[in-house]
Amino acid sequence: MLRHARALWGPLWWLPALPWLAYVALLARRGAARWDHLAVAALVATSAYANARSRRFFVNALPFFLLFLVYDAMKQLGGGLVTPDDVLGCELRSAELALFGVELGGRRLTPGDLLVRLERPALDLLCAVPYGGYVLVMVGHWLHLYRSDALAARRFAWLAFTTHLLGIVTYRLLPAAPPWYVRAHGCAIDPAAQSSPAALVRVDAMLGLTYFRDLYSRGATVYGALPSLHVTYPLYGLLVTFRTASAPSLVVQLAYAVTMLFAALYLDHHWLIDALLGYAYVALAWAIVLWTLPDRGGSDQARCALPPLAETSGSQRSSGVPRSAAAQRLQTKSASLRRFR
C-alpha cells in the first residue's frame, strides 16, 4: 500500500489526504465528528490513493474538498470570533431602504418586504426547490462536465471555491444579520442566536419534514447574510458553459438563477444588497479563474487534469515500473530502429 501511494504521489505521498484526516481526528477528539465529516474524509482518502484514475478525480475535485473543509471549520473551530459590535444589524436594512426602497401606503419598504407579502404555499414550494437542492445541482452539473469537458469542470470547481472563499472572508470581516433576524429580534445582536430556515419552516410543516430545520442548524454562522452565496450557485455552470451549452440548457440555467434570486428575497434570507455583492464576487472570481486556467485549445480530460506522477498499467503495474520510464525506453528503441533502417 505504501509503495502504491509513493508511485502515485512521490515522496509527499502522505500529504494529499492529511488535512481531512487530521480534521476528522480533531473533531472526534472534541466529540463533534458527524457522519458527513467521516464520509468526506473517506472519499478523499479513497480517491487520492485507490489508483491513477481516482487520483485524477481527486485533483479535479480538490476545490470542493477544500471548500467543505474551510466552510465547516468556520463553524466548528471559529466560534467566538464575532462580537455584537462587529455585526451589521439594521444598518443593511437602512442601506436597502435608501437604495432600493419603495413607497407603499405611506411606508418605505425593501424589496424583501414586498415579496414576503406574497406568501403562498405554491411560492414556498417553488422557492424551496433551489434552496433545498442547490448542492446536488452543483455536484451533478460538475460531474457531467467532468465526463464531457474537463476544462469547464476545472473552471467550475475553482470558480465555486474562489467565490466561496471571498464570501467566507467577508463573513468574518463584515458579519451581517439577515432579514429574518431583524424581523424577529430587531437591531440588537445576540451572539448566541441560532441559525434559522426562516420562511422555509413553512415548507417543513407543509411536507411533515425537518429537512430545512436540520440543514440550517448546521449553518456556519447566523450573521452571514453579506454576501448571498446562494445566488451565486446557478452562475457557476452558466458562466463556464455559456458559449457551449444548448439554447434549452441556457434557458434552464437562467431560470434557475432568476428563481434563486427571487427565493433569496422571498424566503427572507437575504437583502438585495447581499445578492448584488454575491454577483460581484462571482464576476471577480471568474476573472481570476479565466486568468489562471486559460483555454489553450481543446478540453481533453488528460490534458486538463494533472497527470499521475507514476501512472502504471499492464506489466508495469505488476513490476512497479512507472509507465513514463517504460515509454521513454520504448521511444529510445524506436529511434534506434529508425536509424538502423
C-alpha positions as CSV (number, residue, x, y, z in Angstrom):
1,M,0.0,0.0,0.0
2,L,2.8,2.4,0.9
3,R,4.6,1.5,-2.3
4,H,1.5,2.2,-4.3
5,A,0.9,5.5,-2.6
6,R,4.5,6.5,-3.4
7,A,4.1,5.5,-7.0
8,L,1.0,7.8,-7.3
9,W,2.3,10.8,-5.4
10,G,6.1,10.5,-5.0
11,P,7.9,11.5,-1.7
12,L,5.0,13.6,-0.4
13,W,2.5,10.6,-0.7
14,W,1.2,11.3,2.8
15,L,0.2,14.9,2.1
16,P,-2.9,14.7,-0.1
17,A,-5.4,13.3,2.4
18,L,-3.7,14.6,5.6
19,P,-5.8,17.8,6.1
20,W,-9.1,16.0,6.0
21,L,-8.0,13.0,8.1
22,A,-6.4,15.3,10.7
23,Y,-9.6,17.4,10.8
24,V,-11.8,14.4,11.5
25,A,-9.4,13.3,14.2
26,L,-9.5,16.7,15.8
27,L,-13.3,16.8,15.7
28,A,-13.5,13.2,17.1
29,R,-11.4,14.2,20.0
30,R,-13.8,17.1,20.6
31,G,-16.8,14.8,20.3
32,A,-18.0,16.8,17.3
33,A,-17.4,14.5,14.4
34,R,-20.5,13.8,12.2
35,W,-21.3,11.2,9.6
36,D,-20.6,13.8,6.8
37,H,-17.1,14.5,8.2
38,L,-16.3,10.8,8.1
39,A,-17.8,10.4,4.6
40,V,-15.8,13.2,3.1
41,A,-12.6,12.0,4.7
42,A,-13.2,8.5,3.4
43,L,-13.9,9.9,-0.1
44,V,-10.8,12.0,-0.1
45,A,-8.6,9.1,1.1
46,T,-10.1,6.6,-1.4
47,S,-9.9,8.9,-4.4
48,A,-6.4,10.1,-3.6
49,Y,-4.9,6.6,-3.2
50,A,-7.0,4.0,-5.0
51,N,-5.5,4.2,-8.4
52,A,-4.3,6.7,-11.1
53,R,-7.9,7.3,-12.4
54,S,-9.2,8.1,-8.9
55,R,-6.2,10.3,-8.3
56,R,-7.2,12.3,-11.3
57,F,-10.7,12.7,-9.9
58,F,-9.2,13.8,-6.5
59,V,-7.1,16.5,-8.2
60,N,-10.1,17.8,-10.2
61,A,-12.5,17.7,-7.2
62,L,-9.9,19.3,-4.9
63,P,-11.7,22.7,-4.8
64,F,-14.8,21.1,-3.5
65,F,-13.0,19.1,-0.8
66,L,-11.2,22.3,0.3
67,L,-14.5,24.2,0.3
68,F,-16.0,21.6,2.7
69,L,-13.0,21.8,5.0
70,V,-12.9,25.6,5.1
71,Y,-16.6,26.2,5.5
72,D,-17.1,23.5,8.1
73,A,-14.1,24.6,10.1
74,M,-15.5,28.2,10.2
75,K,-18.3,26.8,12.3
76,Q,-16.5,24.1,14.3
77,L,-13.3,25.9,15.1
78,G,-14.2,29.6,14.6
79,G,-16.6,30.2,17.5
80,G,-16.2,33.4,19.5
81,L,-14.7,35.4,16.6
82,V,-17.8,37.6,16.2
83,T,-18.9,40.2,18.9
84,P,-22.1,42.2,18.8
85,D,-20.2,45.4,18.0
86,D,-18.8,43.8,14.8
87,V,-22.2,42.8,13.3
88,L,-24.2,44.9,10.9
89,G,-27.8,44.8,12.3
90,C,-30.2,47.3,11.0
91,E,-27.5,49.1,9.0
92,L,-28.1,46.9,6.0
93,R,-31.8,47.4,6.2
94,S,-31.3,51.2,6.3
95,A,-29.0,50.9,3.2
96,E,-31.5,48.7,1.4
97,L,-34.3,51.2,2.1
98,A,-32.1,54.1,0.9
99,L,-31.0,52.4,-2.3
100,F,-34.0,50.2,-3.3
101,G,-36.8,51.3,-1.0
102,V,-40.4,51.6,-2.4
103,E,-43.1,53.8,-1.0
104,L,-46.3,51.9,-0.4
105,G,-49.2,53.0,1.9
106,G,-47.2,55.8,3.5
107,R,-44.3,53.4,4.3
108,R,-41.0,52.8,2.7
109,L,-40.4,49.1,2.1
110,T,-37.5,47.0,1.0
111,P,-37.8,44.6,-2.0
112,G,-37.9,41.8,0.6
113,D,-40.7,43.5,2.5
114,L,-42.8,43.5,-0.7
115,L,-42.0,39.9,-1.6
116,V,-42.8,38.4,1.8
117,R,-46.3,39.9,1.4
118,L,-46.8,37.4,-1.5
119,E,-46.8,34.4,0.9
120,R,-48.4,31.5,-0.8
121,P,-47.9,27.7,-0.4
122,A,-47.1,27.4,-4.1
123,L,-44.4,30.0,-3.9
124,D,-43.0,28.4,-0.8
125,L,-42.6,25.1,-2.7
126,L,-41.2,26.9,-5.7
127,C,-38.5,28.6,-3.7
128,A,-37.7,25.5,-1.6
129,V,-36.6,23.7,-4.8
130,P,-33.4,25.7,-5.5
131,Y,-32.8,26.3,-1.8
132,G,-33.1,22.6,-1.0
133,G,-31.3,21.2,-4.0
134,Y,-28.5,23.6,-4.9
135,V,-25.7,21.4,-3.7
136,L,-27.0,18.4,-5.6
137,V,-27.4,20.5,-8.7
138,M,-23.9,21.9,-8.4
139,V,-22.3,18.5,-7.9
140,G,-24.4,16.9,-10.7
141,H,-23.5,19.6,-13.1
142,W,-19.8,19.3,-12.2
143,L,-19.9,15.5,-12.7
144,H,-21.5,16.0,-16.1
145,L,-18.7,18.4,-17.1
146,Y,-16.0,16.2,-15.7
147,R,-17.1,13.5,-18.1
148,S,-17.6,15.7,-21.1
149,D,-15.5,18.9,-20.8
150,A,-12.6,18.7,-18.4
151,L,-11.5,22.4,-18.7
152,A,-15.0,23.6,-18.0
153,A,-15.2,21.2,-15.0
154,R,-11.9,22.6,-13.6
155,R,-13.1,26.1,-14.1
156,F,-16.4,25.3,-12.5
157,A,-14.8,23.9,-9.4
158,W,-12.3,26.7,-8.9
159,L,-14.9,29.3,-9.6
160,A,-17.1,27.8,-6.8
161,F,-14.1,27.7,-4.4
162,T,-12.9,31.2,-5.1
163,T,-16.4,32.7,-4.8
164,H,-17.0,31.0,-1.5
165,L,-13.6,31.9,-0.2
166,L,-14.3,35.6,-0.9
167,G,-17.7,35.2,0.8
168,I,-16.3,33.4,3.9
169,V,-13.7,36.1,4.4
170,T,-16.4,38.7,4.2
171,Y,-18.5,36.8,6.8
172,R,-15.6,37.3,9.2
173,L,-14.6,40.8,8.3
174,L,-18.1,42.2,7.9
175,P,-20.7,40.0,9.6
176,A,-24.3,41.0,8.9
177,A,-27.7,40.0,10.2
178,P,-30.2,38.6,7.6
179,P,-33.7,40.0,7.2
180,W,-35.4,37.2,9.1
181,Y,-33.2,38.0,12.1
182,V,-34.0,41.7,12.0
183,R,-37.8,40.9,11.8
184,A,-37.5,38.5,14.7
185,H,-35.0,40.3,17.0
186,G,-34.8,43.9,15.9
187,C,-31.5,45.6,15.8
188,A,-30.0,44.0,19.0
189,I,-27.3,41.5,18.1
190,D,-27.3,38.2,20.1
191,P,-24.1,36.3,19.8
192,A,-25.9,33.1,20.9
193,A,-28.6,33.3,18.3
194,Q,-29.2,30.1,16.3
195,S,-29.4,29.8,12.5
196,S,-33.0,29.6,11.2
197,P,-34.5,28.4,7.9
198,A,-36.8,31.5,8.1
199,A,-39.8,31.0,5.7
200,L,-38.7,27.5,4.9
201,V,-40.2,26.3,8.2
202,R,-43.5,26.6,6.3
203,V,-42.2,24.0,3.8
204,D,-41.1,21.6,6.6
205,A,-44.5,22.0,8.2
206,M,-46.3,21.5,4.8
207,L,-44.4,18.3,4.0
208,G,-44.2,17.0,7.5
209,L,-40.4,17.0,7.4
210,T,-37.5,18.6,9.4
211,Y,-35.2,18.9,6.4
212,F,-34.6,22.7,6.4
213,R,-34.6,22.9,10.1
214,D,-31.8,20.3,10.3
215,L,-30.0,21.8,7.3
216,Y,-29.8,25.3,8.8
217,S,-29.0,24.0,12.3
218,R,-25.6,23.1,10.7
219,G,-25.1,26.6,9.3
220,A,-21.6,28.1,9.8
221,T,-22.9,31.4,11.1
222,V,-26.1,33.3,11.7
223,Y,-24.5,36.6,10.6
224,G,-23.6,35.5,7.1
225,A,-26.1,37.5,5.1
226,L,-23.5,39.5,3.2
227,P,-22.9,38.3,0.5
228,S,-25.5,35.9,-0.6
229,L,-23.7,32.8,-1.8
230,H,-27.0,31.1,-2.7
231,V,-27.5,33.4,-5.7
232,T,-24.0,32.5,-7.0
233,Y,-24.6,28.8,-7.4
234,P,-26.6,29.0,-10.7
235,L,-23.9,31.2,-12.2
236,Y,-21.0,28.7,-11.9
237,G,-22.4,26.4,-14.6
238,L,-23.9,29.3,-16.6
239,L,-20.5,31.1,-16.9
240,V,-18.4,28.1,-17.8
241,T,-20.9,26.7,-20.4
242,F,-22.3,30.0,-21.8
243,R,-20.6,29.6,-25.2
244,T,-21.1,25.8,-25.5
245,A,-24.4,25.0,-23.9
246,S,-27.5,24.4,-26.0
247,A,-30.3,27.0,-26.0
248,P,-32.6,24.9,-23.8
249,S,-29.8,24.4,-21.3
250,L,-29.1,28.2,-21.2
251,V,-32.8,28.8,-20.6
252,V,-33.0,26.4,-17.8
253,Q,-29.9,27.8,-16.2
254,L,-31.1,31.4,-16.5
255,A,-34.5,30.4,-15.0
256,Y,-32.6,28.7,-12.1
257,A,-30.6,31.9,-11.5
258,V,-33.8,34.1,-11.5
259,T,-35.7,31.7,-9.2
260,M,-32.8,31.6,-6.8
261,L,-32.7,35.4,-6.6
262,F,-36.4,35.6,-6.1
263,A,-36.2,32.9,-3.4
264,A,-33.4,34.6,-1.5
265,L,-35.6,37.7,-1.0
266,Y,-39.0,36.0,-0.7
267,L,-37.8,33.5,1.9
268,D,-36.4,36.4,3.9
269,H,-32.8,35.1,3.8
270,H,-31.1,37.9,2.1
271,W,-31.2,41.6,1.3
272,L,-30.9,42.7,-2.4
273,I,-27.5,44.2,-1.4
274,D,-26.3,40.7,-0.4
275,A,-27.3,39.3,-3.8
276,L,-25.5,42.1,-5.7
277,L,-22.3,41.6,-3.7
278,G,-22.6,37.9,-4.4
279,Y,-22.8,38.6,-8.2
280,A,-19.8,41.0,-7.9
281,Y,-17.8,38.2,-6.2
282,V,-18.7,35.7,-8.9
283,A,-17.5,38.2,-11.5
284,L,-14.2,38.7,-9.7
285,A,-13.7,35.0,-9.2
286,W,-14.5,34.3,-12.8
287,A,-11.8,36.8,-13.9
288,I,-9.3,35.1,-11.7
289,V,-10.3,31.6,-13.0
290,L,-10.0,32.7,-16.6
291,W,-6.6,34.1,-15.9
292,T,-5.3,31.1,-14.1
293,L,-7.0,28.5,-16.3
294,P,-6.9,29.9,-19.9
295,D,-8.3,27.9,-22.8
296,R,-5.2,26.8,-24.8
297,G,-7.3,24.8,-27.3
298,G,-9.3,21.6,-26.7
299,S,-10.6,20.3,-23.5
300,D,-9.2,16.8,-23.3
301,Q,-9.6,15.2,-19.9
302,A,-6.0,14.0,-19.7
303,R,-4.7,17.5,-20.7
304,C,-6.8,19.4,-18.2
305,A,-6.3,17.0,-15.3
306,L,-3.0,16.8,-13.6
307,P,-1.5,13.5,-14.7
308,P,-0.3,10.9,-12.2
309,L,3.4,11.2,-11.3
310,A,3.8,7.5,-12.0
311,E,0.7,6.0,-13.6
312,T,1.0,2.3,-14.1
313,S,-0.7,-0.3,-16.3
314,G,-0.3,-3.8,-17.7
315,S,3.1,-5.3,-17.0
316,Q,4.4,-2.1,-15.5
317,R,1.8,-2.2,-12.8
318,S,2.9,-5.7,-11.6
319,S,6.6,-4.8,-11.7
320,G,6.2,-1.4,-10.2
321,V,7.9,0.3,-13.2
322,P,6.4,3.7,-14.0
323,R,4.7,4.0,-17.4
324,S,6.7,7.2,-18.0
325,A,10.0,5.3,-17.7
326,A,8.8,2.4,-19.9
327,A,7.6,4.9,-22.5
328,Q,11.0,6.6,-22.6
329,R,12.7,3.3,-23.2
330,L,10.3,2.4,-25.9
331,Q,10.8,5.8,-27.6
332,T,14.6,5.2,-27.4
333,K,14.3,1.8,-29.0
334,S,12.1,3.1,-31.8
335,A,14.6,5.8,-32.6
336,S,17.4,3.3,-32.7
337,L,15.4,1.1,-35.1
338,R,14.7,4.0,-37.4
339,R,18.4,4.9,-37.5
340,F,19.3,1.3,-38.3
341,R,16.9,1.2,-41.1
